[in-house]
Amino acid sequence: MKPRLPAAVPVLSLSLSAFLSGFAPAQAPKTDARSTVVMEPNVAVPMRDGTLLRADVFRPATEGSYPVLMARTPYNKNGLHGNAKKFAAAGYIVVCQDARGRFASEGQWESFLRFDTHDGRDGHDTVEWAAKLPGSTGKVGTFGVSYNAFLQWRTAAEAPPSLVCMSAHSIPARYTDLEGPGSIKPGRRLQWWYSSMTPDLRKRSGAPGTKTNADGKTLWEKESDRWLRFVPWLQLPRTFWEEETDAVHAWLKDPSLDPWALHEGVPKVTVPNLNVIGWFDHCNGNLMLDTAMFARAKTAVARERSRVIVGPWSHTGHGGRKVGSIDYGANAAVDVFAEELRWFDHWLKGKPNGAADLAPVRIFVMGDGRWRDEKTWPLARARRRSLFLDSGGHANTPAGDGSLVEARPEIEGQDRYPYDPEDPVPTLYTAAAFTVPADQAPLAERRDILVYQSEPLTERLEVTGNPVVELFAATSAPDTDFFARLIDVHPDGRAVDVSLGMVRARFRDGLNKEALVTPDEVVRYEITLNPTSIAFHPGHRIRLDITSSDFPNFDRNHNTAANPNADAELVVAEQRVRHGGDHASALHLPVIDD
């Protein structure tokens, strides 16, 4: 016998967002704008260990049989209500749940920095509970972005029998991909803890300090400058992390630790996933999960029917046409909710809307301003084209003599620049998005950036995939960072960044192979840039910037042998980039000829 639900609270109905005409061949999904939705707040969901998690359950006011959509979050389930109402108006029961130890749910929160959490088991139990709700068809799908997507992958690896499909967007396979290879992103991570995670922990424990996310955000705006430059991180007040301090400190002491390893759970996943991600999303390392799903998911339907859509978006702006100050045109805009609804309508309702016949990969080619379907990621037909770094020894600033050339220079040369952690290259970002494309003009006078650029192109050149920089460099320090930024220089002089990558010298051979460098010894580094797709058009130049910081998007390397998370000393390093001859530094581009 199915359990009775508490009395429902009516809420206003919401009409479905119109499906973007022309983005996909399926018909626009429609709902009756006069329909109403009801909500049952804080429904208790029992876990296998007896802990009660709380969920708000939305459903159409009209009695009937409906599939279930589920989202679990550590950010307060109230933030999911907007889409929940729209999904319910479209004929779904929607379960929005606070994760264990968060807001209305019982138990102790276990952050994603822990290796063993209840996340997967709680997700499994909630799926099976949701499948048995009154009015449920027994079919369940999940949705959510970022941490909410992380919880979906943990759930999917548990293979709950009632789970039919998922829509997990924008979460990397590995925690080390979220932060960087051995580095940390203080601009995002400190703010995240300060304003989104610890206030509720304090509210639950009674500890002093802000108790709401709004208060945490307000205080962060006042104190961010102080905390962003605080060193070392291991000496930050424990109030930053509250009861998660030990888990955070474990990673700060050993940044090779990967408590996520979501790709290792893919062989257990039985259902298809719809992923939506952006070229400028700091989480776009999750394309690794798509590649893994296409090849190693447990079932044929998961391998052959999973799908990814990649647009010119940041982490907080999926579906928009504008990212930061850059407008990619009306064609870049996508109604992501409509795409999700079509996905769920096919898998959970059996609607013949074409969702199962769409290409596995759909990418937006920047520069061309158009979408293109592909069979897999990365593109098998990509070929490597190399551009070599060259100069007369004065590549500092865009006014210098640095160049990118087709032929490998025979004569070896070098460029120099200082890296001072007290005066790092500032990140050009918005407070909301952090990683956005921007005109690099504000950095044009900095002599701690080496600039190498091609002659104006005479024909279109498409780059789709992960560019790689092969860098031969020496430093006066036992450890330092090198950043490589690919830039599109427009005929009018605007220099808009396309993709970024970095390497921490001590981890040049891998996070599990830490080794300091010998000062002033030339070392070969391989820097893999973030995935991208862009067409450089005639009259444009390809530009590569090399520097040693991007703060506060990344933490500052202290240029010492100590763990920068444990030691406060900051030292200036003298950097030398070699090119030509036996040390031919190069930019390797994945080029698409058609």
N, C-alpha and C positions, 0 to 999 in steps of 0.2 A: 504494500500500500504506500502510495507516494505521500510525503509529508505535506501538511497544510501550511500555507504561507501566511505571514501576518497581513493585517489589513494594508491595502495599497494606498499610496498617496498620489493623487492625480497630478500630472505636470502638463504644461502646455506642449502641444505638438509642434514638430519642426518639419518643414518640407525638405526633401532631399536636394542636395546641391546638384545642379545640372551637370550632366556628364560632358566632358570636354569634347566637342564635336571634332572629329578628324583624328584624335589621338589614337584610337583603336577602332576596329570595324564594328564592334558590338553596338547594339541600340542603347540609347540612354535609359538607365533604370528609372522607373517612376514610382511615386507613392501618392496616396490620397492626402492632400494637404489638410483635409478636415479630420483626419484620424487623430486620436489622442493616445498618450502613453501614460502608463502608471508606474510608480516606483515603490518598492518595498525597501525601506532603509535598514541598514545594519543587520541583515539577516545572518544568523550564526551558521558557520560552515565548520563542522567537526573534522579535525584531522585525525590520522590514525593513532597519534599519541595523546589524543584527548584535548589538544589545544583548539580553541575556537577562534577562527578567523572571521572577520565581518565583511559582508558584501552588500552593496546596494544592487537590487535586482530590478531592472526595467523590463517592461513587456508591453505589447499592444493592448489597449483597453478592450478590444474585441476578443472574446474567447475563441480559442482555436488551438491548433497544434503548430508549434514553431521550433525551428532549430535554435541553438544557443550560441552566443558569442561571449567570450570571456577575456577579461583583461585583469592582470594582477600588477600592483604597483607599490613601491615604497614611498611614493611622492604624495599620498593622500588621494583616495579614490574619488573625491569630489572633482578633481581635475579631469576625470574621464567622462563626466556627465554629458558634456556637449555632444560627443560622438555617440555615446550610449543612447541618447534620446533619438538621434537620427537613425541609428540602426534599428531601434525598437519601432520607430515609425515605418520602417521598411519591412517589418514583419519578422523581427527576431526578439527572443528573450536575451537580455544582455546582463551579464554578471560583472560588476566592477568591485574588485576586492582589494583591501589593504593587505599587504604582505605581512607575514609573521613579524610581530614586534613593532608594527608601524601603525600609528594613529588609532583606529578603532579595534584593531586585532590584538589578540592576546599573544603571549610568548615573548621571546627575546629576539630582537633583530640580529641577523647575521649578514654582514655586508659582503659584497662580492670580492672582498680581499681575503675571505676565508676559504679554505680548501674544502671543508665538509659542511654543507649547509642543508637546511630542510627544503630549499627552493624547489627542487625537482619533485620530491615526494608531496609537498604541499600542492604543487600544480597538478600532479596526477590525481590526488584526492579531490581537488576542487572540480576538475573536469568530470570525474565520475559522479560527484554530487550534483553538478549542474545538469548532467544528462538525465537525471531522475526527477528533475523539477516538474511540478504539475504543468501540463501543456507543452512539455518538451518532446520533440521528435526523437530524442536520444542522440542526435548528432551535434557535435560541439566543434567550434572553431575558435582560435585565439587571435588577439590583435594587440598591437602596442609598439612603441618606439623606444630605442635606447635601453635604459635599465628594464623597462617593461618587456622589451624584446629579449633581453638576457634571460628573464624569467620564463619566457616562452621556450627558448632553446633548452633550458634545464628541464622543463616539463616534457617537451617532445622526446628527449632522450630517455624518459621513463616509459614511453609508448603506452599511454592510457588508451584502453580499447575504444572509448567513445570519441576520441579526438580524430577529426576527419581532415582538417587543414589548419594552416596557421598563416599569419601575416605579420612576421617579425621584421621590423625595419631598423637599420642603422645601429648595429652593435658589432664590434670586431670579434674575431674568433678568439683572440688572446688578449689578456690584460696588457701585456707588453706592447701590443699594437695600439692600444688606447693612449698610452702615455708617450711612447717612443722607445727606441732601443737603448734602455738604460737610463733614460731621462724622465723628467716629470713635467707636466704642464701646469704650473702654479696658477696662471691666470684663470684656468677653468677649475682645477681640482680644489684649490683652497676655497674659492667662492662656492663650489658645490657643497663641500662639507659645511661651511660656515652658514649658508643661507637655506640649504635644502635638506640636510640630513641630521645635523646635531640638535636643532631646536626641538624637534619632537622627542629625541632621546632625553633631553633635559626635562621636558614637560612630564614624561613618564616617570623619571627617576626623582624629580624634585630638585635636581642640581641647579645652582645659580646660573643666570645667563638668559639669553633670548629663548622664548618658548614657542614662537611661531616663525614660519618661513618669512613672512612679511617683515617682522622685526629683525630677523637675521639679515635679510637683504638690505634693510635700511642701515644697520650697523656696519655691514660690509662696505657700503658706499662711503662711509666715513673713515673706515680704518684700512681700506684695501692697500693703500700705498705702503703703510707700515708693514703689513704682513707679507706682501708680495716680495719685499726685499729682505725679509727676515732670513737669517742663516744661523745655524743649520736647521733643517726641517725636523730633525729628531729632537730638537730642543723647543719646538713649538709647544705652547701650553696644551696639556692633555684635554682641555676643554674644547679644542678643535675637533677631537675625535670621540670624546667621552669614552664609553665602554668598548669602542672599537679600536682604542689606542694600540693594543698589543698587535692586532692584525695589521694595522697601518705600519707600525714600527718594524714588523717582520719584513715587509716588502721594502721599506726604506733602507734596511740593512742589507738586503739582497734583492736588487731589482731584476734578477734573472727569474725570480719566482713567477709562475703563471698559474694563479688559482682558477682561471677560467677554462682554457683548453676546450672551447666549445666544439671545435672541429673534431675532437676525439669522440664526441658523442654522436656525430652524424651517422655512423654506421648503425646506430640504434633507431634512427628516425624513420618512421613509416609513412609520414604524411607530407604533401607538397607545401612549399612555402612561397609566399609572395613577399619580396623584399623591395623596398623603395629607399634609395640612397642618393647622396649628392657628391659630385666631384670635389666639392669644397667642404665636405663633412669630415670632421676629424675622426669619425668612426668608419670611414669607407674601407678600412681594412676588412670589413665584413664581406667583401667580395670573395675572400677566401672561403667563407661558408657556402656561398653560391657554387663556387667551383667544386667544393667537397660534396655538396648535395647532388650535383650533376653526375658525379663519378661514384660516390660511395654510400649514398643513402640506402637504407635497408630494402626498400621496395621499389619496384619499377615505376609506380606512380609518383613517388617522391623524387626519383632520379629524373624522370622524363617530363614531369609537369610542373616542377618548381620554376619560378620566374623572378627576374630582377629587372627593375627600372632604374636607370641612373641618369639624373638630370643635373643641371648647373646650379646646385643648391648647397646650402650649408646645413648644419645639424638641426637648426631650429626653423628652417624655411623650406621644407619639402613642398614642391609644387608651385612655387612662385616664379615669376619671370625676372625678378631683380634680386641680386645677392650683394649685400653691402651697397656700394655706390654704382655697381655695374648692372646694366640692364641687358639681358640676353634675348629680349624680344618676346612678343606675344606667344610665339610658338613654343617657348620654354615652359609656359604655364600648363600645369596638369591638375585636374581635380582628383587628388589622391583618394579622397573618401569614395568617390564614384568608382575608382579602380578597385578599391577594396570591396565595395558592395557587389560589384560584378563578380569578383573572385568568390566571395562567400555565396552569392546566389547560385553559382554553378555547382560548387562542391557540396553545399549544404541543402540546397533546394532542387538541384538537378535541372536548373534552367539552361536551355540550349542557347546561351548568349555568346558563345565563341571563346569564352575564357580559357578553355582547355586547349584551344588551337593556336593561341598566341605564341610568338617566338619566345624561347627561354630568356633571351637577353634583349633589352631595348635600351639604347644609349642615345644621349643627346650629344651631337657633334658640335661643340662650340666653334665659332668662326663661321661655319656653314649655317648655323641656326636651324638645324633640322634633326629629326629623330631617325634612327636606323635600327632595324632588327638584326640580331646576330644569333648564331646557333649556340655559342658557348662563350665563356670568359676564362682566360684571356683569348684574344682572337688568334686562331692558329695561323692565319695568313700574314700576320705582322712580320715584317723583316727589319733587321737592324740597320740603321743608317747612323754613321758616326760623324760627329763634328769635333774637331780637335781645338783645344785651347791654345792661343798664341798671343804674344804681345812683344813690345819692345822693353818690357820691364816696368811699365807704368799703367797697369790695368785698373788702378783705383779710380772709382767713380765712373759714371757714364761718359764723362768727357775724356777718359783715359784712352790708351791705345790697345785695350784688350779686344781680341777678335775670336770668332769661331770659324774655322776653315775646313774645307773638305779634305785636303791633302795633309797627311801627317807631317808636321814640321821636322825637318832634319836637324836643325840647330836647337839645342836645348837652352831654355831660358827659365826665368822665374819672376814671380811677383811677390811683394811683401805687404803685410799689413799687421797692425797690432790688434790684439783682442784684450780689452780691459773689462773684466766682469763688473766693475763699478760703473761702466758706461756702455752697456750692451746695446746692440741694434734693437730699436723698439719695434714691437709687433704692430703692424697696421691692421687693426681689427675693430669690430664693433663690440660693445659690451655684451650684446645678446648672442652674437654668433661666434665670436672669437676668430674662426678661420673663414675669411672671406677674401675674394679677389679685390685688389686695390691698385690704383696707380702708385707706382713706386717713387714718384717725384719727391715726397717729403724726405726721402733718404738719399737724394742725389748728391749731397755734399759730404757724405760720410766716407772717410778714407779707409775705414775698416771693412769695406765691401769691394771685392774685385768684380769687375763687370766685363764679360766677354760676349760679343754679339756678332751676328752674321751680317753680310751685306744684304740689302733689300732683296727679297725673294722675287724670282721671275715667274714662278709657277706655284700652284697650290701644293702644300705639303701637309698631309694629315698624320698626326701623332695620336695613336690610340693604344693605351696600355700603361705600363710603368716605365718611364724613362729611367736610365741608370747613368750615374756619373762615376767614371773611373778617375780617381783623383790621386795624384802623387804629391805629397805634401810633407813638410817638416815643421816641427814646432819646438820652441825653446822649453816647453813644459813636459812633464811626464804623462799628462793627460790633458785633453782639450776636446772641443767639438768642431766639426765642420758641417756647414749647412750649404745645400745647393738648391737654388730656386730657378725654375724654368719660367721665362717671361715672354709675353707676346708684345713686341714693340710696334705700335700702330704708326701709319704714315704721318699722323699729326703729332707724334712724339709721345703719346701716352704709352706707358710701360706697365701692362697689367699682368700680374702673376698668374700662372697656370697650375703649377705643381711644386711641392716642396718635399725635401728629404733631408735627413741629418744622420750623422754617425758620431758616436762618442768613442774617442780613440781607444780607450781601454777595452771596449767591447767590439772592436773592428772585426774580430774573427767569430763573434757570436756571444750571446749573453752568458753562456756557460764556459766561455774561454777567456776570462778576463786577463788582460796583460797590459801593463803600462808600456809606453813607448820610450825609446832612448832619445833624449833631447837632441834636436838638430839632425836626427837621422831621417832620411827620406823614406816614407812608408806609403804603400799602396792602399788606398781606401776605396771601397765600393759603396756608393750611396744610392739606394733605391728610392726614387721619388714616388709620391702618391699616384694612384691611377688617374688617368685623365683621357679625354678625347677632344681634340681641337684641330681645326684646319687653319694653318697659317697661310694667308692669302698673299698674292703678289703685292709687293710694296711693303709688306711687313718684314720685320727682322726677328730672328730667334735670338734670345738673350739668355745667358746663364750668369747668375750672381753667386759668388762664393764668399761666405763670411763665417763667423764662429758663434753667432748668437741670434736669437729671435725671442726677445723677452717682453712680456711674460708668457707668451705662448709656450715657450720651453724654459726650463730652469737654466740658470747660468752655470756653465762648467767653471769650477774654481781654479783650474790649471794647476792642481797639486796632485800628489800621489794618494792623498787621503780620500775616503768616501765623502763626497760633497754633501751628503745628507747628514753627516756626523761632524763635520769640521767647518769652522767659520772663516778660515783664512782664504783671501782672494788675492790672486797673483796675476799680473799682466803677462801675456804670452806674445811672443813674436812669431808670426806665421809666415811660411814660405810655400807657395804653390809652384810646382815645377811643371813644365810643359815642353813638348818636343823631344827629339832624340830618344834616349832610353827611358824617359819619364814622360811619355806622351799622354797627358791628362786629356780626357775626352768625354763628350756628352753622347751617349748612345740612345737613339730614339727608336721606338717601335713604330715603324711607318706602315701605313696602309696605302697601297697603290691604286685601289679602285675607288 
